[in-house]
Amino acid sequence: MHRRTADAPVAAVAHLGGVPLTPGDHICALYRGRAERDQLMTPFLAEGLSAGHICLLLGTEGDGGTFRDVLASHAPAVGGGGNSLQIRGPNEYLRDGTFDGDRTLARLSAWSDEMFPADNDTCARLAADMSWAQPLVQPAFVEDLVRYEMHATRWLRSHPQVGMCMYDLEMFHSDLIVPLIKAHPKVWLNGMIMENPYFLDPDEETGPPASGET
């Protein structure tokens, strides 16, 4: 499993707003509205495609083709991403309309194993639009989603990959955002990326925080 240590610094493989990211980074990106989402997500994926990285856009509801147009306009050199950009909808998270975090993680782990054969030294980038979750928010779902995000940190560390989970502050409020922040090592907000002092490492914790904890 990929882990960073103080004795073995790891070179940056990506950037977000000019801030270097290293393999295994898991970012909670807090933004407002689709325009800001695209402004954040587009250069992140365009840079990856230009570098020859594998890119996965996850969770978009019916706008994958629209985003390819946005990407082509922002970065003509990479066009719409071609086969190097894979797009999967909300059903990656849902089974018959119900959130299934274990199933999602199993599918993502299988995807990574397929994308990273033993002799491949490439990098992957994941951008996940979590807007699909808004209608499901209630205490039991929040606990399940936080548990999923904590385990996603462990999955991202298993290969040279960087993940950005995107939550729209116009859709989600403190009942979801506060516990979710604890499940991410880094947080992006208002043009800044910060190391999260409240992060609960999944390799050190026995379980996720309850939704009401502060």
C-alpha positions as CSV (number, residue, x, y, z in Angstrom):
1,M,0.0,0.0,0.0
2,H,1.3,3.5,-0.9
3,R,2.0,5.6,2.2
4,R,4.1,8.7,2.5
5,T,6.6,9.1,5.3
6,A,8.8,11.9,6.6
7,D,11.8,9.9,5.6
8,A,10.7,9.3,2.1
9,P,9.2,12.5,0.5
10,V,7.0,11.8,-2.6
11,A,7.2,14.0,-5.7
12,A,4.1,15.9,-6.7
13,V,2.0,14.2,-9.5
14,A,-0.8,16.8,-9.7
15,H,-1.7,20.4,-8.8
16,L,-4.9,22.0,-7.6
17,G,-4.9,25.8,-7.8
18,G,-1.2,25.7,-8.0
19,V,-0.8,23.6,-4.8
20,P,1.2,20.3,-5.4
21,L,-0.6,17.0,-4.7
22,T,1.2,13.7,-4.2
23,P,0.0,10.1,-4.7
24,G,-2.7,9.1,-2.2
25,D,-4.0,12.6,-1.6
26,H,-7.8,12.8,-0.9
27,I,-9.3,16.3,-1.1
28,C,-12.7,17.5,0.0
29,A,-13.4,20.4,-2.4
30,L,-16.1,22.8,-1.2
31,Y,-17.5,25.1,-3.9
32,R,-20.7,27.0,-4.8
33,G,-22.6,26.2,-8.0
34,R,-21.8,24.4,-11.3
35,A,-19.7,27.2,-12.7
36,E,-17.3,27.1,-9.8
37,R,-17.3,23.3,-10.0
38,D,-16.2,23.4,-13.6
39,Q,-13.6,26.1,-12.9
40,L,-12.1,23.8,-10.3
41,M,-12.5,20.4,-12.0
42,T,-11.6,21.3,-15.6
43,P,-8.0,22.3,-15.1
44,F,-7.4,19.5,-12.7
45,L,-8.5,16.9,-15.3
46,A,-7.0,18.8,-18.3
47,E,-3.6,18.8,-16.6
48,G,-3.9,15.1,-16.0
49,L,-4.9,14.3,-19.6
50,S,-2.0,16.5,-20.8
51,A,0.4,14.5,-18.6
52,G,-0.9,11.2,-19.9
53,H,-2.7,10.3,-16.6
54,I,-5.8,8.2,-16.4
55,C,-8.8,10.4,-15.5
56,L,-12.1,9.3,-14.0
57,L,-15.1,11.7,-13.6
58,L,-17.6,10.2,-11.2
59,G,-21.1,11.0,-10.2
60,T,-22.2,13.4,-12.9
61,E,-26.0,13.3,-13.7
62,G,-26.4,13.3,-17.4
63,D,-23.9,16.1,-18.2
64,G,-20.9,14.0,-19.1
65,G,-21.1,15.1,-22.8
66,T,-21.6,18.8,-21.6
67,F,-18.5,18.6,-19.5
68,R,-16.5,17.2,-22.4
69,D,-17.4,20.3,-24.3
70,V,-16.3,22.5,-21.4
71,L,-13.0,20.6,-21.2
72,A,-12.4,21.0,-25.0
73,S,-13.1,24.7,-24.7
74,H,-10.8,25.2,-21.8
75,A,-8.0,22.9,-23.1
76,P,-8.2,22.5,-26.9
77,A,-5.0,20.4,-26.8
78,V,-6.8,17.6,-24.9
79,G,-10.2,18.1,-26.6
80,G,-13.0,16.2,-24.8
81,G,-10.6,13.8,-23.2
82,G,-11.2,10.9,-25.6
83,N,-10.8,7.5,-24.1
84,S,-8.3,8.8,-21.5
85,L,-11.2,10.4,-19.6
86,Q,-13.7,7.9,-18.2
87,I,-17.1,9.2,-17.0
88,R,-19.5,7.3,-14.8
89,G,-22.8,8.5,-13.4
90,P,-24.5,8.4,-9.9
91,N,-25.4,4.7,-10.3
92,E,-21.7,4.0,-9.5
93,Y,-22.7,4.8,-5.9
94,L,-26.3,3.6,-5.9
95,R,-28.1,0.3,-6.1
96,D,-31.8,0.6,-6.8
97,G,-31.6,4.2,-5.6
98,T,-29.9,3.3,-2.3
99,F,-26.4,4.3,-1.5
100,D,-24.0,1.3,-1.4
101,G,-20.6,2.4,-0.3
102,D,-19.1,-1.1,-0.1
103,R,-20.1,-1.9,-3.6
104,T,-18.7,1.4,-4.8
105,L,-15.4,0.8,-3.1
106,A,-15.2,-2.7,-4.5
107,R,-15.8,-1.4,-8.1
108,L,-13.3,1.4,-7.6
109,S,-10.7,-1.0,-6.3
110,A,-11.3,-3.3,-9.3
111,W,-10.9,-0.3,-11.6
112,S,-7.5,0.6,-10.0
113,D,-6.3,-2.9,-10.3
114,E,-7.2,-2.9,-14.0
115,M,-5.6,0.5,-14.6
116,F,-2.4,-0.3,-12.8
117,P,-0.8,-3.5,-14.0
118,A,2.4,-4.4,-12.1
119,D,4.8,-2.8,-14.7
120,N,2.8,0.4,-15.1
121,D,4.1,3.6,-13.4
122,T,1.3,5.9,-14.6
123,C,-0.9,8.1,-12.3
124,A,-4.7,8.4,-12.0
125,R,-6.9,11.3,-11.1
126,L,-10.5,11.0,-9.8
127,A,-12.9,13.9,-9.6
128,A,-16.2,13.0,-8.0
129,D,-19.2,15.3,-8.2
130,M,-21.2,14.3,-5.1
131,S,-24.4,16.3,-5.9
132,W,-26.3,13.1,-6.4
133,A,-26.2,12.7,-2.6
134,Q,-28.3,15.7,-1.8
135,P,-31.8,14.1,-1.8
136,L,-30.5,11.3,0.4
137,V,-29.2,13.4,3.3
138,Q,-30.4,12.1,6.7
139,P,-28.5,10.9,9.7
140,A,-28.1,7.2,8.7
141,F,-27.0,8.2,5.2
142,V,-24.5,10.7,6.5
143,E,-22.8,8.1,8.7
144,D,-22.7,5.7,5.7
145,L,-21.2,8.4,3.5
146,V,-18.6,9.4,6.0
147,R,-17.6,5.7,6.4
148,Y,-17.3,5.4,2.6
149,E,-15.1,8.6,2.4
150,M,-12.8,7.3,5.1
151,H,-12.3,4.0,3.3
152,A,-11.9,5.9,0.1
153,T,-8.8,7.5,1.6
154,R,-7.3,4.0,2.1
155,W,-8.2,3.0,-1.5
156,L,-6.6,6.1,-2.9
157,R,-3.4,5.3,-1.0
158,S,-3.3,1.8,-2.6
159,H,-2.1,3.1,-6.0
160,P,-0.5,6.3,-7.4
161,Q,-3.7,8.2,-7.7
162,V,-5.2,11.5,-6.4
163,G,-8.9,12.0,-5.6
164,M,-11.0,15.1,-5.3
165,C,-14.5,14.7,-3.8
166,M,-16.6,17.8,-4.7
167,Y,-19.5,19.1,-2.5
168,D,-21.6,22.1,-3.5
169,L,-22.2,24.4,-0.5
170,E,-25.4,25.6,-2.1
171,M,-26.8,22.0,-1.8
172,F,-25.2,20.6,1.4
173,H,-25.1,22.2,4.8
174,S,-23.3,21.6,8.1
175,D,-25.2,18.3,8.9
176,L,-23.2,16.7,6.1
177,I,-20.2,19.0,5.6
178,V,-18.9,19.0,9.2
179,P,-18.6,15.2,9.6
180,L,-17.4,14.8,6.0
181,I,-14.5,17.2,6.5
182,K,-13.1,14.8,9.1
183,A,-12.9,12.0,6.5
184,H,-10.6,14.0,4.2
185,P,-6.9,14.7,4.8
186,K,-7.1,17.9,2.8
187,V,-9.8,20.5,2.2
188,W,-10.2,23.0,-0.6
189,L,-12.2,26.1,0.2
190,N,-12.2,29.7,-1.2
191,G,-9.2,29.1,-3.5
192,M,-7.1,27.6,-0.8
193,I,-6.1,24.0,0.0
194,M,-5.4,23.1,3.7
195,E,-4.1,20.2,5.6
196,N,-7.0,19.1,7.8
197,P,-6.1,19.0,11.5
198,Y,-9.4,17.2,12.2
199,F,-8.8,14.3,9.8
200,L,-9.4,10.9,11.2
201,D,-7.0,8.5,9.5
202,P,-8.8,5.3,8.5
203,D,-5.6,3.3,9.3
204,E,-5.7,4.7,12.9
205,E,-9.4,4.9,13.7
206,T,-11.8,2.0,14.4
207,G,-14.8,3.7,12.8
208,P,-16.1,7.0,11.4
209,P,-17.3,9.9,13.5
210,A,-20.9,10.1,14.3
211,S,-22.8,12.7,12.3
212,G,-23.4,14.9,15.3
213,E,-19.8,15.0,16.5
214,T,-17.8,18.3,16.3
